[in-house]
Amino acid sequence: MPTTENLPHAPHYIDGTWHESSARGQSRNPATNELLGTFADGGAQEARLAVAAARRAFDSTAWSRDRYRRASALTELADGLERRADELISLLARENGKTSSEAALEVTGAIAKLRYYAALAVTDHGRAAEVRPGVYSMTLREAAGVVGVIVPWNSPVILAVRSFAPALAAGCTVAMKMPAQTGLVNGVLSEVVARTPSLSPGVVNVFTESGNSGAPEIVAAPEVDVISYTGSTAVGRVIAEQAAPTLKALSLELGGKTPMIVFDDADLDAAVPVLVKAVTTFAGQFCMTGSRVLVQRGAADELRRRLVAAFGAVRTGPGDDPASEMGAMIDESNARRVEETVAAAAEYATVLVRGERDHALLGPSLIEVVDVSAPIVQREVFGPVATFEVFDSEDDAVARANATEFGLAASVWTRDADRPLRVGRELRCGTVWTNTWAVIHDQFEEGGFKQSGVGRLNGVRGIEEFQETKHLVHAAPRR
């Protein structure tokens, strides 16, 4: 049995130095329960130190006004992450449970995102006009200040970068709370930050927390100007309430129940593999998981038959096993929670495929539902579970797709050239894909309608989430 003394350990990184906490957490492989290492487990004290360091760096350095330094820092971060890519991919597969290919997708995507925002750091826009003779107006975009970033465990590398990269590009400084489930991954990310020459001490501060005292400290702190959070809608509501007294800006990407709408004329050969991936990627622990299959009646029997066979054939296993088609859930308690959710749904719906569980490994489930108000349709499961719902017409499909409080994304499958635009226009969600799923481009915004979020990340709007607009008026002296 390995001891913690000869395993990796990850401290916090605050104000340019490494910090320990009185508490230590253990990192384990969710698929095997193998002990991987330890991490400093922080809380309110670390949050206060991180916020204070970020505030000092913003107020007392030229970081917010030196766009070329910011571009250099983001490029250096991308280079540093690229040098550690293989290590991070392997560690993500073991510590987070996702397959190696999914881990590679996450890490390479984070590198590309850093490079995109490095370019955007030196790109600006505004307006200027002579509004009356001798009177000039212009708008400038300025950094909002200190950004508190709260990162989820399902994709910690890319979701951390998705928030802190545009914040840094805008000229903000960062206090970032990372999830305890990926303590060692957090440590590698912190090492990349620490070895970035253009990042002054205090510009990026990182701590890991298993409890819930540090994150609320960041949200409530008057020294923090913006909160960027990715996670559940329930927690997003709590953050909005806690942030209200200081009226700080919020960027929240929250839960989803992505409808995958399959029309009679869809190419099922192309659709079925993607529908399966939409449920099994990250073991369904993804805000854009294709958790609702909506199929037109004429194609329902054939699609049902194919999905039952495909779901039943998915091979689960450790993320670093090349034979695994789906990795483990983040821990056994979450796998058990999803298993119990499927069992509860069997009381009012038809379970077509019931995923078998082995500790944190849980196969995908498919549940046929008639009543769109059923709990399995209305609630985000955050696991490898999809509902199977039959509709008759376009109007019926749109009504069913829009019938939840969520509005993050949707997918439309059809050979009709006009239908995707027609249907997509009526769907109340932030992203609509046609004959594909989960295609994300750094230069185009993503975010949710309704209870799926506030604000947008990626694209030009992504940097604007961390900026204020200042109006300058200049009246020339009379001659």
Phi and psi in degrees as a GROMACS rama.xvg file:
@    title "Ramachandran Plot"
@    xaxis  label "Phi"
@    yaxis  label "Psi"
@TYPE xy
-70.2941  148.872  PRO-2
-105.003  160.155  THR-3
-66.0431  -20.1477  THR-4
-65.7082  -31.1945  GLU-5
-109.116  23.2901  ASN-6
-115.808  160.714  LEU-7
-61.307  151.23  PRO-8
-134.772  138.602  HIS-9
-118.582  113.096  ALA-10
-86.2647  176.869  PRO-11
-79.9809  160.963  HIS-12
-127.115  106.876  TYR-13
-134.843  128.961  ILE-14
56.0929  37.2356  ASP-15
80.6786  6.75414  GLY-16
-133.472  161.586  THR-17
-87.5983  136.84  TRP-18
-124.857  144.848  HIS-19
-108.52  164.183  GLU-20
-121.597  162.524  SER-21
-67.3479  -26.2278  SER-22
-99.9545  146.08  ALA-23
-125.33  138.106  ARG-24
-105.483  159.171  GLY-25
-107.068  136.935  GLN-26
-100.327  130.924  SER-27
-131.811  150.842  ARG-28
-73.6188  117.476  ASN-29
-65.8754  -23.3656  PRO-30
-79.1673  -30.5051  ALA-31
-122.972  -10.9336  THR-32
66.7388  14.7809  ASN-33
-64.9036  134.394  GLU-34
-74.3071  122.5  LEU-35
-102.53  -27.7324  LEU-36
164.068  -166.845  GLY-37
-131.94  165.224  THR-38
-146.966  151.847  PHE-39
-69.1589  127.738  ALA-40
-107.022  105.672  ASP-41
-94.9109  -166.504  GLY-42
-173.285  -138.926  GLY-43
-62.3132  -39.535  ALA-44
-63.0901  -45.4569  GLN-45
-65.2531  -36.9316  GLU-46
-61.8523  -43.9141  ALA-47
-63.2849  -42.1908  ARG-48
-63.0358  -41.9963  LEU-49
-65.1096  -43.3803  ALA-50
-65.3366  -44.3178  VAL-51
-62.4527  -41.4369  ALA-52
-65.01  -43.5535  ALA-53
-63.7443  -39.3712  ALA-54
-64.065  -45.2238  ARG-55
-61.1013  -44.022  ARG-56
-63.7619  -36.4582  ALA-57
-71.5983  -42.7686  PHE-58
-79.4403  -28.0767  ASP-59
-114.691  1.6811  SER-60
-122.621  170.868  THR-61
-88.084  9.52741  ALA-62
-51.7041  -45.8088  TRP-63
-68.3599  -17.6586  SER-64
-111.869  -1.174  ARG-65
-108.347  84.3902  ASP-66
-67.0425  -29.1011  ARG-67
-74.1519  -32.9609  TYR-68
-65.6217  -39.8329  ARG-69
-64.3563  -41.671  ARG-70
-62.6761  -41.48  ALA-71
-63.1308  -42.6032  SER-72
-63.2699  -42.9624  ALA-73
-67.1366  -37.1747  LEU-74
-65.4513  -42.5445  THR-75
-63.6341  -39.168  GLU-76
-60.6781  -42.8845  LEU-77
-62.2361  -43.602  ALA-78
-62.6962  -42.9302  ASP-79
-64.5189  -40.8209  GLY-80
-66.2324  -36.6466  LEU-81
-64.884  -39.1319  GLU-82
-65.6047  -29.8195  ARG-83
-100.51  11.1791  ARG-84
-58.6649  -48.8258  ALA-85
-61.4079  -41.355  ASP-86
-63.4489  -44.4101  GLU-87
-65.657  -41.2526  LEU-88
-61.0473  -46.7025  ILE-89
-62.6727  -42.9716  SER-90
-68.4039  -39.9546  LEU-91
-60.2074  -43.5489  LEU-92
-62.8767  -35.1943  ALA-93
-84.4623  -40.9669  ARG-94
-86.5655  -35.2936  GLU-95
-93.4057  -25.5601  ASN-96
97.3017  -13.0131  GLY-97
-73.2096  160.8  LYS-98
-68.5885  160.27  THR-99
-61.0288  -37.2247  SER-100
-66.8868  -37.1795  SER-101
-68.6193  -38.4179  GLU-102
-64.0791  -40.0855  ALA-103
-63.6487  -40.464  ALA-104
-60.2913  -41.3646  LEU-105
-65.3227  -48.1197  GLU-106
-69.0264  -45.2706  VAL-107
-65.6668  -34.1097  THR-108
-65.7925  -37.2846  GLY-109
-66.1202  -38.8231  ALA-110
-63.0884  -45.9374  ILE-111
-62.1937  -38.3829  ALA-112
-65.5802  -39.7485  LYS-113
-61.5362  -41.1994  LEU-114
-67.8906  -37.4877  ARG-115
-61.4339  -46.7622  TYR-116
-74.8923  -21.6779  TYR-117
-62.3032  -41.9076  ALA-118
-67.8016  -40.1931  ALA-119
-69.5666  -23.085  LEU-120
-61.2688  -29.6858  ALA-121
-102.757  13.491  VAL-122
-112.799  133.53  THR-123
-143.167  162.953  ASP-124
-150.647  154.422  HIS-125
-171.253  -165.607  GLY-126
-134.684  151.193  ARG-127
-146.305  144.076  ALA-128
-158.71  149.155  ALA-129
-89.8364  100.114  GLU-130
-78.1687  -28.5293  VAL-131
-144.575  163.74  ARG-132
-54.2576  119.117  PRO-133
81.9382  0.706293  GLY-134
-116.791  120.788  VAL-135
-117.407  140.569  TYR-136
-123.493  144.215  SER-137
-148.251  154.511  MET-138
-113.767  138.131  THR-139
-124.169  145.785  LEU-140
-100.229  127.798  ARG-141
-121.06  154.314  GLU-142
-60.6745  137.672  ALA-143
-70.3005  -29.0749  ALA-144
134.192  -128.171  GLY-145
-91.2724  133.379  VAL-146
-111.848  127.285  VAL-147
-94.7001  120.396  GLY-148
-110.485  127.648  VAL-149
-118.414  115.477  ILE-150
-104.518  135.458  VAL-151
-83.6795  167.147  PRO-152
-86.3532  -14.2598  TRP-153
-71.4254  -34.1611  ASN-154
-145.248  70.9445  SER-155
-66.4576  -32.0968  PRO-156
-72.0937  -56.3321  VAL-157
-71.949  -30.6424  ILE-158
-78.3043  -27.0047  LEU-159
-66.0502  -48.7429  ALA-160
-62.8559  -39.5808  VAL-161
-59.3298  -28.4454  ARG-162
-92.2253  -48.6545  SER-163
-79.0478  -24.5068  PHE-164
-64.7865  -51.3422  ALA-165
-66.324  -30.7829  PRO-166
-63.1368  -44.9875  ALA-167
-66.6761  -41.5448  LEU-168
-59.5956  -35.1629  ALA-169
-73.3824  -18.4186  ALA-170
105.429  9.68002  GLY-171
-84.0083  164.93  CYS-172
-110.142  164.315  THR-173
-133.462  134.471  VAL-174
-115.95  116.237  ALA-175
-122.45  124.969  MET-176
-97.3048  122.375  LYS-177
-104.219  156.048  MET-178
-80.1793  143.525  PRO-179
-67.3323  -25.8857  ALA-180
-63.4277  -18.6426  GLN-181
-127.155  45.9691  THR-182
-56.5557  -39.2377  GLY-183
-74.6896  -38.0244  LEU-184
-59.4748  -42.9438  VAL-185
-58.0986  -38.5014  ASN-186
-63.8989  -41.8421  GLY-187
-65.0948  -43.0091  VAL-188
-60.4841  -40.7215  LEU-189
-64.833  -36.9838  SER-190
-64.0016  -38.5495  GLU-191
-62.6807  -43.7315  VAL-192
-61.2634  -45.5569  VAL-193
-63.3966  -28.2314  ALA-194
-98.8312  20.3741  ARG-195
-97.8043  107.973  THR-196
-58.704  -35.7764  PRO-197
-83.1408  -1.64357  SER-198
-92.2652  111.826  LEU-199
-70.9559  154.548  SER-200
-54.5416  135.186  PRO-201
91.5226  -11.5936  GLY-202
-69.9414  -41.7721  VAL-203
-127.262  123.19  VAL-204
-124.916  131.609  ASN-205
-128.975  127.559  VAL-206
-136.516  154.816  PHE-207
-109.767  141.555  THR-208
-143.195  131.751  GLU-209
-93.9595  -24.7697  SER-210
-91.6828  -150.513  GLY-211
-144.478  52.3585  ASN-212
-114.149  -29.7038  SER-213
-74.4884  -43.9786  GLY-214
-61.4361  -47.9097  ALA-215
-61.6495  -31.2382  PRO-216
-62.1302  -42.7927  GLU-217
-64.5697  -45.4845  ILE-218
-61.9254  -40.5467  VAL-219
-83.8839  -18.3013  ALA-220
-61.9261  126.297  ALA-221
-66.7306  -19.5491  PRO-222
-75.4219  -12.2763  GLU-223
-95.7001  131.206  VAL-224
-99.6145  -27.6786  ASP-225
-139.859  141.005  VAL-226
-113.907  129.705  ILE-227
-117.54  114.461  SER-228
-129.773  137.231  TYR-229
-121.9  125.847  THR-230
168.393  -150.533  GLY-231
-79.2914  155.774  SER-232
-63.3173  -39.1505  THR-233
-59.4067  -46.027  ALA-234
-69.9084  -35.2019  VAL-235
-58.2837  -39.2115  GLY-236
-64.6272  -39.8572  ARG-237
-64.0418  -43.0055  VAL-238
-61.5883  -42.9655  ILE-239
-59.892  -39.5773  ALA-240
-67.8527  -43.6935  GLU-241
-70.1271  -27.8653  GLN-242
-84.3114  -14.661  ALA-243
-59.2246  -42.0404  ALA-244
-60.1508  -28.9383  PRO-245
-100.97  -0.614249  THR-246
50.6156  36.3999  LEU-247
-76.5008  153.699  LYS-248
-70.4317  147.411  ALA-249
-124.81  136.383  LEU-250
-123.373  106.827  SER-251
-124.993  118.399  LEU-252
-107.159  118.481  GLU-253
-116.398  -152.736  LEU-254
-71.6992  169.272  GLY-255
-151.368  158.677  GLY-256
-138.876  72.8249  LYS-257
-63.8961  116.571  THR-258
-80.9252  130.4  PRO-259
-104.8  99.9612  MET-260
-94.4677  112.896  ILE-261
-109.864  114.757  VAL-262
-88.7466  165.573  PHE-263
-55.1353  -33.7426  ASP-264
-90.7398  10.3987  ASP-265
-69.4809  152.604  ALA-266
-83.5919  99.2313  ASP-267
-68.6245  -29.0974  LEU-268
-60.5717  -37.3867  ASP-269
-81.0837  -34.6012  ALA-270
-73.2697  -44.2998  ALA-271
-58.4881  -48.1915  VAL-272
-59.8411  -34.7914  PRO-273
-73.3653  -39.3756  VAL-274
-60.4583  -38.157  LEU-275
-67.8646  -45.5715  VAL-276
-61.5387  -34.1814  LYS-277
-64.4271  -20.6155  ALA-278
-100.446  -31.296  VAL-279
-96.7149  -17.8465  THR-280
-60.2286  131.902  THR-281
55.1366  28.0999  PHE-282
54.3  35.6572  ALA-283
73.8  6.96808  GLY-284
-94.8029  69.4761  GLN-285
-152.047  132.493  PHE-286
-63.1761  -23.2485  CYS-287
-103.14  14.7137  MET-288
-49.472  133.195  THR-289
-77.0723  70.6453  GLY-290
-84.777  -1.05622  SER-291
-131.661  113.926  ARG-292
-96.0457  112.29  VAL-293
-106.243  120.284  LEU-294
-126.886  138.298  VAL-295
-69.6142  146.624  GLN-296
-54.776  -38.2887  ARG-297
-64.6406  -25.2814  GLY-298
-104.928  -0.463301  ALA-299
-63.1321  -45.8556  ALA-300
-63.174  -44.3461  ASP-301
-68.0923  -42.6873  GLU-302
-67.901  -39.1001  LEU-303
-59.2183  -46.5909  ARG-304
-60.0782  -44.8979  ARG-305
-68.124  -41.9711  ARG-306
-69.0082  -38.1534  LEU-307
-57.96  -45.4194  VAL-308
-65.9216  -43.277  ALA-309
-69.5361  -42.485  ALA-310
-63.469  -40.7432  PHE-311
-67.6229  -19.6135  GLY-312
-95.1295  -4.24398  ALA-313
-65.8443  129.499  VAL-314
-94.3012  117.866  ARG-315
-96.1251  153.191  THR-316
176.305  178.659  GLY-317
-55.2821  145.658  PRO-318
-61.5527  -30.859  GLY-319
-90.1636  7.87124  ASP-320
-90.7307  117.491  ASP-321
-58.0441  -21.84  PRO-322
-79.945  -12.7232  ALA-323
-75.4966  128.484  SER-324
-95.6949  -20.5869  GLU-325
-143.684  133.601  MET-326
-85.0716  -167.96  GLY-327
-80.7323  158.155  ALA-328
-72.1965  170.751  MET-329
-63.7053  -29.3688  ILE-330
-163.429  170.107  ASP-331
-66.8392  -34.288  GLU-332
-64.7379  -37.5527  SER-333
-70.5756  -37.1408  ASN-334
-63.0448  -40.8558  ALA-335
-66.2494  -38.7262  ARG-336
-59.4113  -44.7974  ARG-337
-67.532  -40.5831  VAL-338
-58.2115  -42.3186  GLU-339
-69.1162  -32.1029  GLU-340
-64.5298  -41.5032  THR-341
-65.2201  -42.4452  VAL-342
-61.6473  -39.9705  ALA-343
-66.8807  -37.2749  ALA-344
-66.5094  -27.061  ALA-345
-63.0748  -16.4233  ALA-346
-76.7481  -20.4646  GLU-347
-132.246  0.528496  TYR-348
-139.879  174.825  ALA-349
-103.173  117.019  THR-350
-83.0252  108.62  VAL-351
-80.1035  -38.5323  LEU-352
-138.054  127.725  VAL-353
-112.159  115.617  ARG-354
-68.1707  133.663  GLY-355
-84.8266  144.5  GLU-356
-111.741  137.195  ARG-357
-131.956  95.0245  ASP-358
57.9087  -115.397  HIS-359
-91.4703  -3.16092  ALA-360
-85.7882  124.812  LEU-361
-138.986  121.096  LEU-362
-69.3324  161.76  GLY-363
-73.6518  149.72  PRO-364
-120.291  149.135  SER-365
-130.167  126.033  LEU-366
-127.299  122.148  ILE-367
-86.2804  129.975  GLU-368
-131.692  138.013  VAL-369
-99.0221  -44.5662  VAL-370
-83.0675  114.321  ASP-371
-68.5932  -15.6061  VAL-372
-86.315  0.435198  SER-373
-60.6157  145.182  ALA-374
-55.245  -37.7999  PRO-375
-65.852  -22.7891  ILE-376
-86.4179  -39.1724  VAL-377
-82.6733  -24.703  GLN-378
-106.435  142.763  ARG-379
-74.0165  122.118  GLU-380
-82.868  -37.0126  VAL-381
56.7039  56.5028  PHE-382
-169.881  177.369  GLY-383
-79.4965  68.5115  PRO-384
-133.931  131.526  VAL-385
-127.322  144.514  ALA-386
-93.1184  154.126  THR-387
-119.434  114.361  PHE-388
-126.686  136.865  GLU-389
-104.413  135.07  VAL-390
-127.899  166.135  PHE-391
-107.388  -38.3918  ASP-392
-135.95  171.776  SER-393
-58.9696  -45.2845  GLU-394
-60.2577  -40.1812  ASP-395
-64.2792  -42.6959  ASP-396
-61.8301  -45.4451  ALA-397
-64.2702  -43.9644  VAL-398
-60.7481  -43.7897  ALA-399
-67.3901  -43.5445  ARG-400
-61.5782  -36.0674  ALA-401
-87.8382  4.49867  ASN-402
-83.9376  8.36618  ALA-403
-113.776  171.675  THR-404
-77.2006  -8.50198  GLU-405
-91.95  155.648  PHE-406
-158.593  52.3738  GLY-407
-87.9115  -50.3546  LEU-408
-157.139  165.035  ALA-409
-154.832  162.339  ALA-410
-135.065  135.978  SER-411
-119.282  128.189  VAL-412
-116.615  115.672  TRP-413
-166.686  157.007  THR-414
-93.7385  -7.67709  ARG-415
-73.7444  126.468  ASP-416
-70.0432  -31.5254  ALA-417
-92.2244  -25.9815  ASP-418
-59.6579  -41.3069  ARG-419
-59.0865  -39.3959  PRO-420
-71.1171  -39.5173  LEU-421
-64.4248  -48.6526  ARG-422
-71.762  -43.2027  VAL-423
-58.7218  -34.1467  GLY-424
-64.6827  -29.2932  ARG-425
-91.0379  -12.9751  GLU-426
-78.9475  130.933  LEU-427
-91.4347  75.5837  ARG-428
-153.198  165.071  CYS-429
-81.3303  -25.8771  GLY-430
-137.643  134.902  THR-431
-128.02  121.85  VAL-432
-100.343  148.696  TRP-433
-113.758  121.263  THR-434
55.223  32.193  ASN-435
-163.312  -177.255  THR-436
-156.648  145.56  TRP-437
58.7526  33.9861  ALA-438
-90.0821  115.683  VAL-439
-124.099  130.959  ILE-440
-115.537  132.424  HIS-441
-56.9761  -32.427  ASP-442
-85.5305  0.132333  GLN-443
-121.818  137.067  PHE-444
-67.0764  152.488  GLU-445
-139.004  150.377  GLU-446
166.96  -178.85  GLY-447
-114.269  153.117  GLY-448
-90.2896  171.358  PHE-449
51.056  -129.532  LYS-450
-88.1112  14.8288  GLN-451
-95.1687  4.92556  SER-452
150.443  175.413  GLY-453
-133.861  127.613  VAL-454
87.5434  -173.938  GLY-455
-139.424  147.573  ARG-456
-120.072  163.803  LEU-457
71.3869  163.016  ASN-458
66.9384  -173.851  GLY-459
-64.099  -37.3947  VAL-460
-61.0299  -29.2495  ARG-461
-58.8107  -40.5934  GLY-462
-75.3634  -30.3085  ILE-463
-67.352  -22.4167  GLU-464
-60.6555  -20.391  GLU-465
-116.055  21.9045  PHE-466
-127.239  154.938  GLN-467
-110.444  152.565  GLU-468
-105.409  123.889  THR-469
-109.924  132.932  LYS-470
-99.3505  119.46  HIS-471
-108.157  130.436  LEU-472
-118.077  127.26  VAL-473
-122.588  120.615  HIS-474
-105.693  116.868  ALA-475
-68.4356  138.947  ALA-476
-62.5169  144.252  PRO-477
-71.9662  140.61  ARG-478
